[in-house]
């Protein structure tokens, strides 16, 4: 910018300036502004907001004891800071149940306090022979829970097509990491788009267990989304607590465990008002005992992938440290850089990935890219997921998160937040 006495240049926390003589008071004011810029710029980096195939019901896939509890405080978040993870969401009217989502083809009352579980159908833009079905909860009308594209006449789901949401794509990426994937446990079924994609494109799969706490959601998935895959002998849909299932299962260890469960919570909308949104995973799936149990249910080379909606880097770091304590192979995560959730009442999601084997070598950017390239050769449909580019753009080490969490603590301390 320019003062009336001369130009001033700043660049991301480094000051390179040419100043002509200014009044003493003007110099002090300008100096304070320039000193504040490095701290502020750290929180204004693009893509630094903390996203969902299906956020699910009030506590989808989690334990019933916390069905009606919220992870986030009601109303506005007093600790919000620019870039700290919570977006003041701008709702897109066409993506809200208050607009015209099409024709309702399913409705059943939720058992988990999420209101009415509804499936709506409308024509799919650009492809007249296809329709899109979307899953909504009347208790969270601003959050699109799940989506699938189907043939208009036969209503056969098109699971060759890449999933819609970043969370679903990132969780599908986790299937590239174990040496072999023959058994998968998914906590949180939602509309079943991820389940359908895995069954369609992984003929080597022998067993997929999808746990869904809300029977209405499970009914919607089988009736409206999964088609013939709802009867696939490899698929078991368990209506109940996913963590309990993992602890009691005696059939065999899982090569991949996916946690895509969520919990309803108020978040801040335009103009400072609050509205129903989603946080993930639920509180009951944020404990050390939970991840010890999931680790015990895994094969020696098993991988864990979790869809996480965290309010800020501090909350995300706390969660990662809980997971890291039970997974000796380490933890990394993927940012959401495709903005696929930008209209939702949620922060952008992260995909947290952990390895059970302490000798795992793929939790580096190069190691993950090598696994992805090999996977794309074996599973051609995965090329539509653009996984190689996703690793390059979104892979993030935990060290980076620790730095950002510390920056946020300093920012809050300096501003009394």
Legacy VTK file of the C-alpha trace (Angstrom):
# vtk DataFile Version 3.0
C-alpha trace
ASCII
DATASET POLYDATA
POINTS 417 float
0.000 0.000 0.000
0.998 3.701 -0.083
1.055 6.283 2.665
0.784 9.869 1.629
4.521 10.203 2.255
5.752 7.136 0.408
5.374 3.417 -0.433
5.462 0.497 1.991
5.892 -3.135 0.966
5.309 -6.219 3.142
5.509 -9.904 2.272
4.195 -12.804 4.482
5.797 -11.786 7.683
9.059 -10.532 6.186
9.320 -6.748 6.087
11.031 -5.082 3.208
10.191 -1.419 3.331
11.265 1.962 2.140
10.036 4.706 4.429
10.426 8.425 3.960
10.286 10.531 7.134
6.948 10.204 8.933
5.608 11.749 12.101
6.507 9.862 15.267
2.909 8.889 16.032
2.334 7.712 12.453
5.482 5.580 12.625
4.328 3.887 15.831
0.917 3.061 14.413
2.433 1.710 11.198
4.965 -0.335 13.142
2.238 -2.008 15.206
0.359 -2.921 12.027
3.446 -4.438 10.442
4.333 -6.435 13.561
0.856 -7.954 13.586
0.956 -9.058 9.937
3.101 -12.234 10.370
0.764 -13.646 13.021
-2.337 -12.837 10.994
-0.901 -14.125 7.706
-0.271 -17.549 9.261
-4.015 -17.921 9.632
-4.974 -16.611 6.204
-3.277 -19.236 4.051
-5.588 -20.749 1.445
-6.706 -24.282 2.197
-5.975 -23.949 5.914
-9.521 -24.525 7.025
-9.895 -27.602 8.854
-15.424 -31.464 5.920
-18.362 -35.603 4.261
-19.566 -38.806 2.460
-22.055 -38.843 5.031
-21.867 -37.060 8.287
-24.624 -39.381 9.365
-27.155 -39.111 12.117
-26.918 -37.518 15.500
-24.208 -40.026 16.367
-24.051 -42.175 13.267
-22.121 -45.383 13.864
-21.176 -44.393 17.401
-22.373 -45.566 20.799
-25.918 -44.792 21.817
-24.906 -43.218 25.105
-24.051 -39.956 23.354
-26.813 -39.914 20.768
-28.122 -36.471 21.592
-24.911 -34.854 22.719
-23.091 -32.242 20.690
-19.357 -31.944 20.272
-19.565 -28.203 19.702
-20.956 -25.607 22.084
-24.360 -24.273 21.127
-24.396 -20.923 19.415
-21.377 -19.020 18.192
-17.851 -20.208 18.940
-16.109 -17.690 21.180
-12.655 -18.978 20.268
-13.025 -18.523 16.519
-10.047 -16.930 14.761
-9.398 -16.354 11.050
-8.248 -19.576 9.410
-8.425 -21.518 12.666
-10.691 -24.189 11.269
-14.271 -22.919 11.534
-15.701 -21.263 8.484
-18.538 -18.773 8.773
-20.512 -20.837 6.292
-22.245 -19.255 3.338
-25.125 -21.547 2.545
-25.939 -22.161 -1.099
-29.751 -22.113 -1.392
-29.811 -24.854 -4.033
-28.095 -27.189 -1.562
-30.575 -26.742 1.276
-33.729 -28.684 1.984
-35.539 -25.361 1.927
-35.076 -25.135 -1.842
-36.195 -27.735 -4.394
-34.110 -30.906 -3.973
-36.498 -32.829 -6.242
-38.976 -35.530 -5.284
-38.870 -37.243 -1.894
-38.707 -41.023 -2.394
-38.042 -42.147 1.194
-38.874 -40.886 4.671
-38.498 -42.589 8.045
-38.107 -41.201 11.544
-34.561 -41.387 12.910
-33.885 -43.474 16.024
-31.045 -41.144 17.006
-32.821 -37.816 17.298
-31.919 -36.575 13.798
-35.540 -35.936 12.808
-36.859 -37.463 9.619
-34.358 -39.403 7.462
-35.215 -38.467 3.889
-34.033 -39.395 0.398
-34.704 -36.984 -2.471
-34.313 -37.635 -6.192
-33.759 -35.202 -9.057
-32.422 -35.238 -12.587
-28.657 -35.381 -12.849
-27.284 -32.307 -14.579
-25.788 -32.959 -18.000
-26.845 -36.625 -18.195
-30.521 -37.010 -19.030
-30.478 -40.792 -18.573
-29.348 -40.523 -14.926
-30.745 -39.234 -11.641
-29.105 -38.189 -8.387
-30.349 -39.264 -4.985
-29.369 -37.368 -1.857
-29.736 -38.227 1.830
-30.888 -35.542 4.283
-31.955 -35.307 7.921
-34.695 -32.828 8.778
-32.777 -32.037 11.962
-29.768 -30.876 9.894
-31.375 -29.291 6.806
-28.162 -27.542 5.738
-26.037 -30.680 5.550
-26.196 -33.021 2.587
-25.453 -36.407 4.131
-24.774 -38.612 1.113
-25.285 -38.765 -2.652
-25.273 -41.303 -5.472
-25.918 -41.258 -9.223
-28.284 -43.921 -10.603
-29.627 -44.994 -13.984
-32.997 -43.289 -14.436
-34.876 -46.329 -15.746
-33.361 -49.232 -13.788
-32.267 -47.204 -10.732
-29.018 -49.147 -10.780
-26.355 -47.164 -8.881
-23.315 -46.062 -10.894
-20.475 -47.024 -8.571
-17.903 -46.842 -11.345
-18.295 -43.084 -10.997
-16.009 -41.328 -8.522
-17.718 -40.537 -5.193
-19.022 -37.007 -4.725
-17.439 -35.806 -1.495
-13.810 -35.231 -0.574
-14.257 -37.371 2.527
-15.418 -40.343 0.476
-12.518 -39.936 -1.969
-9.991 -39.612 0.838
-11.335 -42.651 2.664
-11.221 -44.614 -0.606
-7.548 -43.625 -0.903
-6.878 -45.534 2.323
-7.688 -48.756 0.441
-4.475 -48.245 -1.544
-2.243 -48.546 1.509
-2.430 -52.063 3.016
-0.499 -54.780 1.089
-3.862 -56.486 0.482
-7.425 -55.561 1.363
-9.727 -58.518 1.845
-11.722 -57.415 4.872
-12.994 -53.918 5.740
-14.899 -52.560 8.733
-16.775 -49.291 8.173
-18.227 -47.466 11.171
-20.922 -45.193 9.748
-22.790 -46.400 6.645
-24.702 -43.277 5.633
-26.073 -43.663 2.130
-23.515 -46.365 1.377
-21.716 -44.642 -1.512
-18.292 -45.625 -0.213
-19.435 -49.209 0.467
-20.850 -49.487 -3.051
-17.714 -48.084 -4.666
-15.466 -50.503 -2.785
-17.619 -53.536 -3.619
-17.879 -52.542 -7.285
-14.178 -51.941 -7.796
-12.587 -54.530 -5.463
-13.576 -58.017 -6.611
-10.912 -59.450 -4.297
-12.842 -58.248 -1.241
-14.122 -61.121 0.858
-15.875 -59.260 3.651
-17.201 -55.737 4.231
-18.943 -54.973 7.521
-20.791 -51.637 7.623
-22.045 -50.596 11.067
-24.842 -48.036 11.264
-26.372 -46.939 14.552
-29.595 -45.573 13.051
-31.877 -48.214 11.530
-33.628 -45.546 9.426
-30.325 -44.628 7.778
-29.532 -48.287 7.139
-32.981 -48.744 5.566
-32.446 -45.694 3.334
-29.066 -47.025 2.174
-30.439 -50.459 1.269
-33.682 -49.184 -0.261
-32.485 -46.138 -2.194
-28.717 -46.223 -2.765
-27.058 -49.626 -2.763
-29.262 -51.429 -5.280
-28.173 -55.040 -5.758
-25.084 -54.437 -3.628
-27.376 -54.344 -0.617
-27.732 -58.114 -1.124
-24.084 -58.767 -1.972
-22.935 -61.816 0.066
-19.688 -60.016 0.893
-21.576 -57.203 2.656
-22.905 -57.340 6.211
-24.896 -54.324 7.398
-24.930 -54.295 11.184
-27.444 -51.940 12.824
-25.796 -51.059 16.095
-22.641 -49.797 17.754
-19.619 -50.125 15.467
-17.060 -50.032 18.264
-18.828 -52.816 20.150
-18.915 -54.848 16.956
-15.153 -54.454 16.502
-14.554 -55.593 20.083
-16.780 -58.672 19.838
-16.111 -59.829 16.277
-14.453 -63.233 16.119
-14.495 -63.898 12.367
-11.091 -62.411 11.636
-8.929 -59.323 11.638
-9.661 -56.337 9.375
-7.129 -55.036 6.832
-8.793 -51.612 6.757
-11.016 -49.863 9.303
-12.847 -46.722 8.201
-14.551 -44.402 10.684
-17.059 -42.095 8.979
-19.385 -41.393 11.909
-20.555 -37.971 13.043
-22.515 -36.030 15.600
-24.925 -33.106 15.226
-23.790 -29.729 16.515
-24.685 -26.081 16.125
-22.271 -23.919 14.198
-22.198 -20.300 13.113
-23.994 -19.245 9.928
-24.026 -15.985 8.022
-24.610 -12.920 10.133
-23.518 -14.549 13.397
-26.613 -16.715 13.835
-26.284 -20.398 14.731
-27.659 -23.386 12.864
-27.528 -27.179 12.845
-24.267 -28.601 11.534
-22.070 -31.646 12.032
-18.824 -32.638 13.796
-16.906 -35.881 13.425
-16.092 -38.311 14.842
-18.448 -38.285 17.862
-17.033 -37.884 21.349
-17.309 -41.608 22.068
-14.924 -42.224 19.160
-12.292 -39.809 20.453
-10.880 -41.884 23.313
-7.691 -43.889 23.741
-9.661 -46.999 24.652
-11.579 -46.729 21.364
-8.421 -46.750 19.244
-6.788 -49.506 21.274
-9.867 -51.619 20.513
-9.763 -50.769 16.807
-6.036 -51.526 16.678
-6.693 -54.932 18.276
-9.307 -55.677 15.582
-6.774 -55.076 12.786
-4.433 -57.329 10.896
-0.699 -56.828 11.376
-0.460 -54.580 8.297
-3.808 -52.892 8.946
-4.670 -49.267 8.235
-7.107 -46.913 9.949
-8.778 -44.003 8.108
-11.023 -41.482 9.894
-13.101 -38.616 8.545
-12.489 -35.751 10.984
-14.300 -32.433 11.337
-12.273 -30.407 13.824
-13.003 -26.847 14.883
-9.369 -25.736 14.791
-5.773 -27.074 14.643
-5.650 -27.503 18.428
-8.676 -29.811 18.458
-7.322 -31.726 15.469
-3.923 -32.129 17.146
-5.565 -33.401 20.339
-7.450 -35.993 18.291
-4.370 -37.048 16.306
-2.418 -37.545 19.530
-5.157 -39.852 20.859
-4.949 -41.968 17.695
-1.158 -41.885 17.585
-0.896 -43.439 21.042
-2.415 -46.695 19.758
-0.843 -46.888 16.301
2.925 -47.404 16.353
3.170 -46.976 12.580
2.414 -43.282 12.903
-0.283 -40.847 11.765
-0.645 -38.409 8.854
-3.646 -36.640 7.382
-5.021 -35.258 4.132
-6.287 -31.684 3.888
-9.476 -30.868 1.973
-8.343 -28.716 -0.933
-11.142 -29.398 -3.419
-13.758 -27.360 -1.530
-16.367 -30.068 -2.033
-17.963 -29.186 1.308
-17.772 -25.407 0.949
-21.568 -24.974 1.077
-22.103 -27.158 4.154
-22.443 -26.107 7.771
-19.181 -27.816 8.666
-15.488 -27.050 8.652
-13.509 -28.664 5.862
-12.809 -32.275 6.699
-9.461 -33.986 7.190
-8.763 -37.646 6.522
-6.582 -38.971 9.351
-4.665 -42.126 8.397
-2.789 -44.390 10.828
-0.757 -47.594 10.425
-0.758 -50.478 12.881
2.708 -51.738 11.910
5.631 -49.825 13.378
7.656 -50.741 10.278
5.123 -49.132 7.884
6.956 -47.126 5.231
4.010 -45.683 3.308
3.079 -42.843 5.674
5.300 -40.439 3.791
4.340 -38.433 0.738
6.597 -40.518 -1.524
5.521 -43.816 0.041
1.834 -42.987 -0.281
2.259 -41.853 -3.885
3.984 -45.137 -4.777
1.090 -47.133 -3.304
-1.424 -44.975 -5.171
0.320 -45.430 -8.522
0.336 -49.205 -8.088
-3.320 -49.130 -7.025
-4.392 -47.115 -10.078
-2.933 -49.862 -12.272
-4.875 -52.556 -10.416
-8.125 -50.564 -10.082
-8.645 -48.446 -13.230
-11.810 -46.778 -11.880
-9.691 -45.200 -9.143
-8.057 -42.935 -11.730
-11.206 -40.786 -11.614
-10.461 -40.112 -7.946
-7.285 -38.256 -8.971
-5.460 -39.836 -6.045
-1.908 -38.982 -7.159
-2.743 -35.302 -7.319
-4.633 -35.588 -4.032
-1.547 -36.941 -2.255
0.645 -34.206 -3.731
-1.719 -31.398 -2.739
-3.172 -32.683 0.524
-0.604 -34.881 2.306
0.269 -33.232 5.624
2.649 -34.394 8.341
1.698 -34.021 11.991
4.712 -31.744 12.610
3.011 -29.139 10.443
-0.150 -29.452 12.529
1.802 -28.974 15.776
3.231 -25.717 14.424
-0.189 -24.429 13.416
-1.699 -25.387 16.775
1.030 -23.445 18.564
0.453 -20.445 16.298
-3.222 -20.521 17.184
-2.475 -20.705 20.912
-0.227 -17.635 20.611
-2.829 -15.798 18.550
-5.557 -16.506 21.108
-3.297 -15.534 23.980
-2.334 -12.253 22.346
-5.962 -11.390 21.610
-7.522 -12.615 24.846
-9.589 -15.312 23.127
LINES 2 418
50 0 1 2 3 4 5 6 7 8 9 10 11 12 13 14 15 16 17 18 19 20 21 22 23 24 25 26 27 28 29 30 31 32 33 34 35 36 37 38 39 40 41 42 43 44 45 46 47 48 49
366 51 52 53 54 55 56 57 58 59 60 61 62 63 64 65 66 67 68 69 70 71 72 73 74 75 76 77 78 79 80 81 82 83 84 85 86 87 88 89 90 91 92 93 94 95 96 97 98 99 100 101 102 103 104 105 106 107 108 109 110 111 112 113 114 115 116 117 118 119 120 121 122 123 124 125 126 127 128 129 130 131 132 133 134 135 136 137 138 139 140 141 142 143 144 145 146 147 148 149 150 151 152 153 154 155 156 157 158 159 160 161 162 163 164 165 166 167 168 169 170 171 172 173 174 175 176 177 178 179 180 181 182 183 184 185 186 187 188 189 190 191 192 193 194 195 196 197 198 199 200 201 202 203 204 205 206 207 208 209 210 211 212 213 214 215 216 217 218 219 220 221 222 223 224 225 226 227 228 229 230 231 232 233 234 235 236 237 238 239 240 241 242 243 244 245 246 247 248 249 250 251 252 253 254 255 256 257 258 259 260 261 262 263 264 265 266 267 268 269 270 271 272 273 274 275 276 277 278 279 280 281 282 283 284 285 286 287 288 289 290 291 292 293 294 295 296 297 298 299 300 301 302 303 304 305 306 307 308 309 310 311 312 313 314 315 316 317 318 319 320 321 322 323 324 325 326 327 328 329 330 331 332 333 334 335 336 337 338 339 340 341 342 343 344 345 346 347 348 349 350 351 352 353 354 355 356 357 358 359 360 361 362 363 364 365 366 367 368 369 370 371 372 373 374 375 376 377 378 379 380 381 382 383 384 385 386 387 388 389 390 391 392 393 394 395 396 397 398 399 400 401 402 403 404 405 406 407 408 409 410 411 412 413 414 415 416
